[in-house]
Amino acid sequence: MRLALWAVLVASSMPLLADDLETLSVFNVNFDFKPGWTLQLHSRVRTFEDVSALNQFRVGPIVMVQMKPRFTALGGYYYIEQNTRHIHRTYPVQRVWGGGQYRFLRGESWSVDGRSLIERHISPNFPDYWRWRNRAMFTFKSRIGTPYVSGEALVQPGVWYGRYTAGLQWQIQKRILVGAGYEFRQAPAGPNAHIIATFFQWTAHRHTPPHID
């Protein structure tokens, strides 16, 4: 909670860096059916226009498969209801994506992961396009939780832009993970944004190894 309040104060004190204040709320449900295989049901709600209007709602499945001790293959699909600024007219978007995540460095309490994804954006409201994204994330396990910072570069036809995040996650129960953070998001079109993010993840099913007497 303190982190979220701090992020709001920082965002409101830097109007020259971005023209909008937004929120992002993520809810995930995980199903671990066997070792190294996870099905995640992902959903998120995002606001914009200084937290006064719905920006986006999306939902869809994500599959994560640990191929090697340090490498995880990722793939997913989102159905998105996207709102337009000022006009406030929603339209559908479908996104299909895939890629992988690799742990480049690790210590006893910290790690550095790299993630690369390729996405296809499909909608009747704009020409379909591809987007490529590459992210590096540093995480550190501490007594108060798991702090993280990340930087991501994204490119779509003719446009490069970045996203930068910092936050903290807490394992409040064996199957429940929560978090809060701040993101500065550059926009390919329109104003940039300061985003206050919250995160909730529930592991509904966890694989249990067979018991051997």
Phi and psi in degrees as a GROMACS rama.xvg file:
@    title "Ramachandran Plot"
@    xaxis  label "Phi"
@    yaxis  label "Psi"
@TYPE xy
-60.2298  -38.389  ARG-2
-64.7074  -41.6878  LEU-3
-63.6462  -42.103  ALA-4
-64.8781  -40.2752  LEU-5
-61.3002  -41.4993  TRP-6
-64.516  -38.8604  ALA-7
-61.9144  -43.5133  VAL-8
-63.764  -42.2591  LEU-9
-62.973  -45.9429  VAL-10
-61.5257  -42.7901  ALA-11
-72.8393  -18.1269  SER-12
-92.4581  0.222837  SER-13
-126.3  59.0976  MET-14
-65.7861  -21.2941  PRO-15
-77.0312  -21.4145  LEU-16
-82.4245  -27.3361  LEU-17
-154.192  151.258  ALA-18
-95.817  -2.49287  ASP-19
-140.254  149.062  ASP-20
-114.376  126.545  LEU-21
-130.668  166.942  GLU-22
-126.101  154.594  THR-23
-140.96  119.949  LEU-24
-118.733  121.697  SER-25
-113.055  136.442  VAL-26
-133.221  121.349  PHE-27
-121.829  144.964  ASN-28
-123.836  122.219  VAL-29
-105.309  142.83  ASN-30
-126.816  110.139  PHE-31
-99.3192  95.7428  ASP-32
-83.4873  -29.3708  PHE-33
-154.695  163.694  LYS-34
-55.7285  127.498  PRO-35
85.9311  -3.29963  GLY-36
-119.285  124.149  TRP-37
-133.406  129.404  THR-38
-103.102  124.116  LEU-39
-116.509  128.972  GLN-40
-96.1747  111.729  LEU-41
-107.124  141.371  HIS-42
-148.082  151.866  SER-43
-153.578  152.229  ARG-44
-127.679  133.62  VAL-45
-128.919  136.427  ARG-46
-108.204  165.24  THR-47
-151.619  -167.822  PHE-48
53.7398  55.9091  GLU-49
54.9434  45.4704  ASP-50
61.3622  30.403  VAL-51
-106.361  -10.1154  SER-52
-147.262  155.182  ALA-53
-72.0381  126.472  LEU-54
-91.2303  -49.8101  ASN-55
-159.281  142.697  GLN-56
-125.357  135.586  PHE-57
-142.315  153.397  ARG-58
-151.831  148.287  VAL-59
168.779  168.65  GLY-60
-90.8267  149.791  PRO-61
-129.83  134.842  ILE-62
-113.285  130.315  VAL-63
-122.735  123.948  MET-64
-126.152  119.798  VAL-65
-81.0987  105.385  GLN-66
-83.1517  -36.3808  MET-67
-137.166  165.542  LYS-68
-53.438  -31.1754  PRO-69
-110.541  -2.6936  ARG-70
-123.027  130.923  PHE-71
-124.476  126.729  THR-72
-84.1084  141.324  ALA-73
-128.73  145.624  LEU-74
-160.074  150.041  GLY-75
-168.659  176.164  GLY-76
-142.182  136.327  TYR-77
-123.301  138.528  TYR-78
-102.187  128.559  TYR-79
-124.339  135.535  ILE-80
-105.912  108.961  GLU-81
-103.688  133.23  GLN-82
-97.7467  155.191  ASN-83
-104.301  145.384  THR-84
-65.0993  143.155  ARG-85
66.8176  -49.4522  HIS-86
-72.9469  -34.9331  ILE-87
58.1711  55.4837  HIS-88
-122.052  121.246  ARG-89
-86.1073  152.846  THR-90
-147.224  155.327  TYR-91
-85.7653  146.618  PRO-92
-136.32  138.669  VAL-93
-115.182  138.199  GLN-94
-130.229  124.502  ARG-95
-114.767  133.283  VAL-96
-148.917  161.234  TRP-97
-161.152  162.467  GLY-98
166.581  -151.382  GLY-99
-156.722  162.817  GLY-100
-129.81  135.407  GLN-101
-129.773  134.599  TYR-102
-88.5038  103.38  ARG-103
-75.6494  -41.6398  PHE-104
-135.891  148.752  LEU-105
-155.658  145.519  ARG-106
-128.06  -166.224  GLY-107
-65.9278  -33.4385  GLU-108
-131.01  9.82493  SER-109
-144.281  163.151  TRP-110
-157.617  156.897  SER-111
-126.399  120.31  VAL-112
-116.397  143.875  ASP-113
-115.104  139.827  GLY-114
-131.84  133.915  ARG-115
-127.292  131.486  SER-116
-134.471  149.63  LEU-117
-121.074  133.221  ILE-118
-126.776  148.123  GLU-119
-116.73  121.69  ARG-120
-103.223  125.502  HIS-121
-127.914  127.155  ILE-122
-160.142  148.71  SER-123
-73.2859  -9.16014  PRO-124
-95.9052  -6.28732  ASN-125
-156.803  159.752  PHE-126
-63.032  137.464  PRO-127
-59.88  146.574  ASP-128
-149.825  162.383  TYR-129
-100.189  148.6  TRP-130
-135.745  137.115  ARG-131
-113.967  135.77  TRP-132
-139.241  139.774  ARG-133
-132.256  125.974  ASN-134
-128.225  142.213  ARG-135
-117.174  134.53  ALA-136
-133.946  133.833  MET-137
-108.706  127.884  PHE-138
-125.205  150.839  THR-139
-142.73  126.738  PHE-140
-87.1093  126.321  LYS-141
-134.608  177.797  SER-142
-67.105  -27.2282  ARG-143
-92.6435  -5.12327  ILE-144
143.483  -154.273  GLY-145
-122.012  96.406  THR-146
-69.9541  152.381  PRO-147
-147.255  151.755  TYR-148
-138.415  147.625  VAL-149
-150.303  157.249  SER-150
-135.664  138.995  GLY-151
-136.564  136.377  GLU-152
-108.571  131.041  ALA-153
-123.255  144.894  LEU-154
-139.879  132.113  VAL-155
-133.234  172.932  GLN-156
-45.3388  109.081  PRO-157
80.5409  2.68006  GLY-158
-137.173  131.304  VAL-159
-113.503  142.297  TRP-160
-159.026  171.276  TYR-161
-131.943  162.146  GLY-162
-137.636  138.482  ARG-163
-136.732  127.08  TYR-164
-130.099  157.889  THR-165
-153.13  142.562  ALA-166
-175.566  -167.059  GLY-167
-145.676  136.678  LEU-168
-117.492  147.94  GLN-169
-128.355  132.788  TRP-170
-91.009  91.1898  GLN-171
-82.8084  -15.1663  ILE-172
-158.235  160.416  GLN-173
-53.0556  -33.1213  LYS-174
-111.298  5.35688  ARG-175
-125.131  125.172  ILE-176
-122.048  129.473  LEU-177
-126.147  162.489  VAL-178
-161.978  165.004  GLY-179
-148.656  148.315  ALA-180
-167.83  -175.811  GLY-181
-128.789  142.047  TYR-182
-135.714  133.315  GLU-183
-101.419  119.746  PHE-184
-119.187  116.064  ARG-185
-76.1514  144.898  GLN-186
-109.688  138.549  ALA-187
-66.7012  -24.7216  PRO-188
-150.775  139.299  ALA-189
89.9878  -172.212  GLY-190
-74.0145  150.921  PRO-191
-72.3877  174.382  ASN-192
-144.327  144.977  ALA-193
-97.4759  125.753  HIS-194
-120.698  129.505  ILE-195
-97.1891  117.596  ILE-196
-111.708  141.729  ALA-197
-126.999  153.353  THR-198
-142.628  135.246  PHE-199
-138.994  127.864  PHE-200
-135.168  129.904  GLN-201
-121.151  126.564  TRP-202
-89.4059  100.266  THR-203
-74.3048  -31.0176  ALA-204
-140.438  127.799  HIS-205
-120.342  129.18  ARG-206
-61.3339  131.304  HIS-207
-113.823  122.152  THR-208
-58.0178  145.37  PRO-209
-61.302  140.543  PRO-210
-78.0615  134.292  HIS-211
-118.889  119.078  ILE-212
